[in-house]
Amino acid sequence: MTTSSQTTEAAEDTGPAKRVLLAKPRGYCAGVDRAVISVEKALETYGPPIYVRKEIVHNRHVVDTLRERGVIFVEDTDEVPEGSRLVFSAHGVSPAVRQAAADRNLQTIDATCPLVTKVHKEVNRFARDDYDILLIGHDGHEEVEGTAGEAPERVQLVDKPEDVDQVEIRDPSKVVWLSQTTLSVDETMERVDQLQGRFPDLQAPPSDDICYATSNRQYAVKAMAAECDLVIVVGSTNSSNSVRLVEVALHAGASDAHLVDFASQVDLAWLEGVGTVGVTSGASVPDALVFQVLDLLAEHGWDQVDEVTTANEKVTFALPRELRKDLDENPDKPSSVR
């Protein structure tokens, strides 16, 4: 029922109709889910401290929460006391890092996303066949470091457009491109087109390297961006796939787009003159953070939420085998990882 005061407020509000378009899919992908649960189960099974090399996933809230529970995040293996338990993050590590961990007698749990592991195997396969491998990705990203480390003598990183001109290969008929799993699909294909201009016989990976979750989240944003005066992406600044969602939203027609870790970071000035707000989140973001943003928007009049569904994800990954072994021996083991 509409009260007289509500009718008066509606009459005075001459701005655009307020609504929220909520992207689906959004948030946690199967690889992130697996990695975070791996650390949680390690804490429950072995007790703290549990060491994690780098951030288990690129999300400030997740990392801070795990740290409060007894996880110690380190930059490298030499910071971990000998014989301790170390988790490799979802982004993967190079063989050199694995060897360094073995040299310190660390008990490792490999939480590398299986889709990243797939790219590592592609590097090994093409290196064995004596290919030059052009890895499209962002310089300094942990995933790129781990992937390139599988065959550093064969891998060349292609990040920016100018990198294409710096590539040197031995045999134009034996060159292949691979990619970081969390890139923008469109940006990746721009690099591929540039590389094919130099190397017409450039081969593609045997299957998509950009992960299904990254592609799905970008597609969902594209589907709603043109209707949005503003898109709010929940995610951390060091999360490649979250940053890409902001770029995708702007390129797909959103008038404005911003990345925030928490609802408290939403600048209310962004909402001035705005009718439709799009909301999504990166693949390492718990949905609770998205709902906090929705609550904030509702407090300021954006209480109509319409979900824009472009895919239904049902992918799950088993926990790392090192952890499953001890869980199997535990009579109180969980029945499911989901």
C-alpha positions as CSV (number, residue, x, y, z in Angstrom):
1,M,0.0,0.0,0.0
2,T,1.3,3.5,-0.8
3,T,1.0,6.1,1.9
4,S,0.2,9.8,1.4
5,S,3.8,10.6,2.4
6,Q,5.2,8.1,-0.1
7,T,3.0,9.6,-2.8
8,T,4.3,13.1,-2.0
9,E,7.9,11.9,-2.1
10,A,7.3,10.2,-5.5
11,A,5.8,13.4,-6.9
12,E,8.8,15.4,-5.7
13,D,11.2,12.9,-7.2
14,T,11.6,13.9,-10.8
15,G,14.8,12.0,-11.3
16,P,15.1,8.8,-13.3
17,A,13.5,5.6,-12.0
18,K,15.8,3.8,-9.7
19,R,16.6,0.1,-10.2
20,V,19.5,-2.3,-9.8
21,L,20.6,-4.9,-12.4
22,L,22.4,-7.7,-10.6
23,A,24.7,-9.8,-12.8
24,K,24.5,-13.6,-12.7
25,P,27.0,-15.3,-12.6
26,R,29.1,-13.3,-10.3
27,G,31.5,-13.9,-7.4
28,Y,33.2,-17.1,-6.4
29,C,34.2,-19.4,-9.2
30,A,35.0,-23.1,-8.6
31,G,38.7,-22.6,-8.4
32,V,38.4,-19.9,-5.8
33,D,35.9,-21.9,-3.8
34,R,38.3,-24.8,-3.8
35,A,41.3,-22.7,-2.7
36,V,39.5,-21.0,0.1
37,I,37.9,-24.2,1.4
38,S,41.3,-25.9,1.2
39,V,42.8,-23.3,3.6
40,E,39.8,-23.5,5.9
41,K,39.9,-27.3,6.1
42,A,43.7,-27.2,6.7
43,L,43.1,-25.0,9.7
44,E,40.4,-27.3,11.0
45,T,42.4,-30.5,10.4
46,Y,45.9,-29.4,11.4
47,G,45.3,-26.3,13.4
48,P,47.1,-22.9,13.0
49,P,49.5,-21.7,11.9
50,I,48.9,-22.6,8.3
51,Y,51.2,-20.8,5.9
52,V,50.1,-19.6,2.4
53,R,52.4,-18.4,-0.3
54,K,51.2,-15.1,-1.6
55,E,47.4,-14.4,-1.2
56,I,45.3,-17.5,-1.5
57,V,43.0,-15.5,-3.8
58,H,43.1,-11.8,-4.7
59,N,40.5,-10.5,-2.3
60,R,41.2,-8.3,0.7
61,H,38.2,-9.5,2.8
62,V,39.0,-13.2,2.3
63,V,42.7,-12.7,3.1
64,D,42.0,-10.6,6.2
65,T,39.4,-13.1,7.5
66,L,41.8,-16.1,7.1
67,R,44.6,-14.1,8.7
68,E,42.4,-13.6,11.8
69,R,41.9,-17.3,12.0
70,G,45.6,-18.2,12.1
71,V,46.8,-18.1,8.5
72,I,50.2,-16.6,7.9
73,F,50.7,-15.2,4.3
74,V,54.3,-15.1,3.1
75,E,55.9,-13.8,-0.1
76,D,58.1,-16.9,-0.5
77,T,59.1,-20.3,0.9
78,D,62.2,-19.1,2.7
79,E,59.9,-17.3,5.2
80,V,58.3,-20.6,6.2
81,P,59.9,-22.5,9.1
82,E,61.3,-25.8,8.0
83,G,58.8,-28.7,8.2
84,S,55.8,-26.4,8.3
85,R,52.6,-26.8,6.3
86,L,52.4,-24.5,3.2
87,V,49.5,-23.9,0.8
88,F,50.2,-22.8,-2.7
89,S,47.6,-20.2,-3.8
90,A,45.0,-20.6,-6.6
91,H,47.3,-18.7,-9.0
92,G,49.9,-21.5,-9.2
93,V,53.6,-21.7,-8.7
94,S,56.6,-22.6,-10.9
95,P,58.7,-25.8,-10.5
96,A,61.4,-23.7,-8.9
97,V,59.1,-22.8,-6.1
98,R,58.0,-26.4,-5.6
99,Q,61.7,-27.4,-5.4
100,A,62.4,-24.6,-2.9
101,A,59.5,-25.9,-0.7
102,A,60.8,-29.5,-0.9
103,D,64.3,-28.3,0.0
104,R,62.9,-26.9,3.3
105,N,60.9,-30.1,3.9
106,L,57.6,-28.2,3.8
107,Q,54.4,-30.1,3.8
108,T,52.6,-28.6,0.8
109,I,49.0,-28.4,-0.2
110,D,48.6,-27.4,-3.8
111,A,45.5,-25.2,-4.2
112,T,46.3,-24.2,-7.7
113,C,43.1,-23.8,-9.8
114,P,42.8,-26.8,-12.1
115,L,42.3,-24.4,-15.0
116,V,45.7,-22.8,-14.3
117,T,47.2,-26.2,-14.1
118,K,45.8,-26.9,-17.5
119,V,47.8,-24.0,-18.9
120,H,50.9,-25.2,-17.1
121,K,50.6,-28.5,-18.9
122,E,50.1,-26.8,-22.2
123,V,53.4,-24.9,-21.7
124,N,55.2,-28.2,-20.9
125,R,53.7,-29.9,-23.9
126,F,54.7,-27.1,-26.4
127,A,58.1,-26.7,-24.8
128,R,58.7,-30.5,-25.3
129,D,57.8,-30.0,-28.9
130,D,60.4,-27.2,-29.2
131,Y,57.8,-24.4,-29.8
132,D,58.3,-20.7,-28.9
133,I,55.4,-19.9,-26.5
134,L,53.9,-16.4,-26.4
135,L,52.1,-15.9,-23.1
136,I,49.6,-13.2,-23.1
137,G,49.3,-11.8,-19.6
138,H,50.1,-9.1,-17.1
139,D,53.7,-8.7,-16.1
140,G,54.3,-9.4,-12.4
141,H,51.0,-11.3,-11.9
142,E,51.5,-14.4,-9.8
143,E,49.8,-16.7,-12.3
144,V,52.0,-15.4,-15.1
145,E,55.1,-16.0,-13.0
146,G,54.1,-19.6,-12.3
147,T,53.1,-20.4,-15.8
148,A,56.2,-18.9,-17.4
149,G,58.3,-20.7,-14.8
150,E,57.4,-24.0,-16.3
151,A,59.6,-23.4,-19.3
152,P,61.3,-20.0,-18.9
153,E,63.7,-20.6,-21.9
154,R,60.7,-21.0,-24.2
155,V,58.1,-18.5,-22.9
156,Q,58.0,-14.8,-23.9
157,L,55.5,-12.5,-22.1
158,V,53.2,-10.3,-24.2
159,D,51.5,-7.8,-22.0
160,K,51.1,-4.4,-23.8
161,P,50.7,-3.7,-27.6
162,E,54.4,-2.6,-27.8
163,D,55.5,-6.0,-26.5
164,V,54.3,-7.6,-29.8
165,D,57.1,-5.9,-31.7
166,Q,59.7,-7.2,-29.2
167,V,58.9,-10.9,-29.8
168,E,61.7,-12.9,-31.3
169,I,61.1,-16.5,-32.5
170,R,63.3,-19.2,-34.0
171,D,60.9,-20.9,-36.4
172,P,57.7,-19.1,-37.6
173,S,56.0,-22.4,-38.1
174,K,56.5,-23.4,-34.5
175,V,55.0,-20.6,-32.4
176,V,51.9,-20.8,-30.2
177,W,50.0,-18.3,-28.0
178,L,48.7,-19.1,-24.5
179,S,47.1,-16.8,-22.0
180,Q,46.6,-15.9,-18.4
181,T,43.2,-17.3,-17.3
182,T,41.8,-14.1,-15.9
183,L,42.2,-11.7,-18.8
184,S,39.6,-9.8,-20.7
185,V,38.5,-11.9,-23.7
186,D,38.4,-8.9,-26.0
187,E,41.8,-7.6,-24.9
188,T,43.4,-11.0,-25.4
189,M,42.0,-11.3,-28.9
190,E,43.4,-7.9,-29.7
191,R,46.9,-9.2,-28.8
192,V,46.3,-12.4,-30.8
193,D,45.4,-10.3,-33.9
194,Q,48.5,-8.2,-33.5
195,L,50.7,-11.3,-33.1
196,Q,49.1,-13.0,-36.1
197,G,50.0,-9.9,-38.1
198,R,53.6,-10.7,-37.4
199,F,53.3,-14.5,-37.4
200,P,50.6,-15.8,-39.8
201,D,51.2,-19.4,-38.7
202,L,50.7,-18.6,-35.0
203,Q,48.9,-21.5,-33.3
204,A,46.1,-21.2,-30.8
205,P,45.9,-23.2,-27.5
206,P,44.1,-26.6,-27.8
207,S,41.3,-25.2,-25.7
208,D,40.3,-21.8,-24.2
209,D,42.9,-20.6,-21.6
210,I,40.6,-17.8,-20.3
211,C,38.6,-19.6,-17.6
212,Y,34.9,-20.2,-18.0
213,A,34.1,-18.0,-14.9
214,T,36.1,-15.0,-16.2
215,S,34.3,-15.3,-19.6
216,N,30.9,-15.7,-18.0
217,R,31.3,-12.7,-15.7
218,Q,32.4,-10.5,-18.5
219,Y,29.5,-11.7,-20.7
220,A,27.0,-11.0,-18.0
221,V,28.3,-7.4,-17.6
222,K,28.2,-6.9,-21.4
223,A,24.6,-8.0,-21.4
224,M,23.5,-5.3,-19.0
225,A,26.1,-2.5,-19.3
226,A,24.3,-0.5,-22.0
227,E,21.3,0.0,-19.7
228,C,23.4,1.1,-16.8
229,D,24.2,4.7,-15.8
230,L,26.7,3.2,-13.3
231,V,28.2,-0.2,-12.7
232,I,29.7,-1.1,-9.3
233,V,32.1,-4.0,-9.4
234,V,32.9,-5.6,-6.0
235,G,36.5,-6.8,-6.0
236,S,40.1,-5.9,-5.0
237,T,42.4,-3.8,-7.1
238,N,45.0,-6.6,-7.3
239,S,42.3,-8.9,-8.8
240,S,42.9,-9.0,-12.5
241,N,39.5,-10.4,-13.4
242,S,37.8,-7.7,-11.2
243,V,39.7,-4.9,-12.8
244,R,38.8,-6.3,-16.2
245,L,35.1,-6.2,-15.3
246,V,35.2,-2.4,-14.9
247,E,36.9,-2.1,-18.3
248,V,34.4,-4.4,-19.9
249,A,31.5,-2.5,-18.4
250,L,32.8,0.8,-19.8
251,H,33.6,-0.6,-23.2
252,A,30.1,-2.2,-23.4
253,G,28.3,1.0,-22.9
254,A,28.0,1.8,-19.2
255,S,28.2,5.5,-18.5
256,D,30.3,5.0,-15.4
257,A,31.9,2.1,-13.5
258,H,33.9,1.7,-10.3
259,L,35.7,-1.0,-8.4
260,V,35.1,-1.3,-4.6
261,D,36.2,-3.8,-2.0
262,F,33.4,-2.9,0.4
263,A,30.0,-1.0,0.4
264,S,31.6,1.7,2.5
265,Q,33.8,2.6,-0.4
266,V,30.8,3.5,-2.6
267,D,30.9,7.3,-3.2
268,L,27.3,8.6,-3.0
269,A,28.3,11.3,-5.5
270,W,28.5,8.5,-8.1
271,L,24.7,8.0,-7.7
272,E,23.7,11.6,-8.5
273,G,21.4,11.7,-11.5
274,V,21.7,7.9,-11.9
275,G,18.7,5.6,-12.7
276,T,20.0,2.1,-13.3
277,V,22.9,0.7,-11.3
278,G,24.5,-2.5,-12.4
279,V,26.2,-4.6,-9.7
280,T,28.6,-7.5,-10.2
281,S,31.7,-9.0,-8.5
282,G,34.9,-10.6,-9.4
283,A,35.6,-14.4,-9.2
284,S,37.2,-14.2,-5.8
285,V,34.5,-12.2,-4.0
286,P,32.1,-13.7,-1.4
287,D,28.5,-12.9,-2.2
288,A,28.0,-11.4,1.3
289,L,30.0,-8.3,0.1
290,V,27.7,-7.9,-2.9
291,F,24.6,-7.9,-0.7
292,Q,26.1,-5.2,1.5
293,V,26.3,-3.0,-1.6
294,L,22.7,-3.9,-2.4
295,D,21.7,-2.9,1.1
296,L,23.5,0.4,0.7
297,L,21.8,1.1,-2.6
298,A,18.4,0.2,-1.1
299,E,18.9,2.7,1.7
300,H,19.2,5.4,-1.0
301,G,16.2,4.4,-3.0
302,W,17.6,1.6,-5.3
303,D,15.4,-1.2,-3.8
304,Q,14.2,-2.7,-7.1
305,V,16.7,-5.5,-8.0
306,D,16.4,-7.4,-11.2
307,E,18.8,-10.3,-11.8
308,V,20.4,-10.5,-15.3
309,T,21.2,-14.2,-15.8
310,T,23.4,-15.2,-18.8
311,A,24.7,-18.6,-17.5
312,N,24.2,-21.1,-14.8
313,E,27.5,-22.5,-13.4
314,K,27.6,-26.0,-12.0
315,V,31.4,-26.6,-12.1
316,T,33.0,-28.0,-8.9
317,F,36.6,-29.1,-8.3
318,A,37.8,-31.7,-5.8
319,L,40.0,-30.6,-2.9
320,P,43.8,-31.0,-3.3
321,R,44.8,-34.7,-3.0
322,E,47.2,-33.9,-0.1
323,L,44.3,-32.6,1.9
324,R,41.8,-35.3,0.8
325,K,44.1,-38.0,2.1
326,D,44.0,-36.7,5.6
327,L,40.3,-35.9,5.4
328,D,39.7,-39.5,4.2
329,E,41.5,-40.7,7.3
330,N,39.4,-38.5,9.6
331,P,36.1,-40.1,10.7
332,D,34.6,-36.6,11.1
333,K,35.5,-35.5,7.5
334,P,33.0,-33.3,5.7
335,S,30.7,-35.0,3.3
336,S,31.0,-32.2,0.7
337,V,33.3,-29.3,-0.2
338,R,30.4,-27.1,-1.3
